Amino acid sequence: MREFCPHCHYPKKTCLCEHIRIIQTALQVIIIQHPKEATHAKNTAKLVALSIPSTRIIHANDSQAMHALATSCDAASTLLVYPSETSQSIEALSKVDRKDISTIVLIDGSWKQAFGIVKQNPWLQALRAVHFSNAPYSDYVIRHTSLAHALSTLEATAYSLSLLEQKDLSALHALQHAMQSKWQAPKAHLREPQK
């Protein structure tokens, strides 16, 4: 039976507490998490919540929590970080637009899972959606994807906040790097970092 750290909830031998740096943000970060992602040891949403304690992680199959979010979410001040036919580039948002944003919503799951969550929740489709036109390359090498510019949820959160609040989010990236450095897997299972 493995012992787990009571704070970071990782196994004690891969405890991340010494790498956690608290980040203050004026924006509310909400992560809607697919149920399969919630139990995945490699998910990065929980890393976001460790560094930004005000983060709300809502499980997509928790109908009560999803309903509460739908009724409390102000469409005028909320951005959905999700590429769609009507999404606009987050990089192109004006300073005036950025000032009006109080909440960002991200979806934690594969592209297929995220698509399903958005389709099952029409209120999400009513939010202003943004995509990345110039996202940085991903440093997340312990999970595989066939998409060239896919980011982990942590990386997507960090990039969004860095643009909207003009702040340094390197502490988030450092935490993801620390988690990966403790990950015990054969080298063949890791994907090559993007250049």
Secondary structure, DSSP 8 states (H G I E B T S, - for coil): ---B-TTT-SBGGG--GGG------SSEEEEEE-HHHHT-TT-SHHHHHHHSTT-EEEETT-HHHHHHHHHH--GGGEEEE---TT-EEGGG--HHHHHT--EEEEEES-HHHHHHHHHH-HHHHTSEEEE-SS-------SS--S-TT---HHHHHHHHHHHHH----HHHHHHHHHHHHT----GGGS-----
